């Protein structure tokens, strides 16, 4: 299960990083990806 969560987190970060154009945007995207992973871990 941890491997799946880790893989999803890496994919989410990669997509988020490629979708934003500023350092501030990257920070927001990484935060959002972390929240998604945290939510998945709580289930």
C-alpha positions in Angstrom: 0.0 0.0 0.0 2.9 2.4 0.8 4.4 1.8 -2.6 1.1 2.8 -4.3 0.8 6.0 -2.2 4.5 6.8 -2.9 4.0 6.3 -6.7 0.8 8.4 -6.7 2.7 11.2 -4.8 5.5 11.2 -7.3 3.1 11.3 -10.2 1.1 14.1 -8.6 4.2 16.2 -8.0 5.5 15.6 -11.5 2.2 16.7 -13.0 1.9 19.6 -10.7 5.4 20.8 -11.4 5.0 20.7 -15.1 1.6 22.6 -14.9 2.8 25.7 -13.1 5.1 28.5 -14.2 6.3 30.1 -11.0 8.0 29.1 -7.8 5.0 30.2 -5.8 2.8 27.9 -8.1 5.1 25.0 -7.5 4.8 25.5 -3.7 1.0 25.5 -4.0 1.0 22.4 -6.2 3.4 20.5 -3.9 1.2 21.4 -0.9 -1.9 20.2 -2.7 -0.2 16.9 -3.7 0.8 16.4 0.0 -2.8 16.9 1.1 -3.9 14.3 -1.4 -1.3 11.8 -0.2 -2.2 12.5 3.4 -5.9 11.9 2.7 -5.1 8.7 0.9 -3.0 7.5 3.9 -5.8 8.2 6.3 -8.2 5.8 4.5 
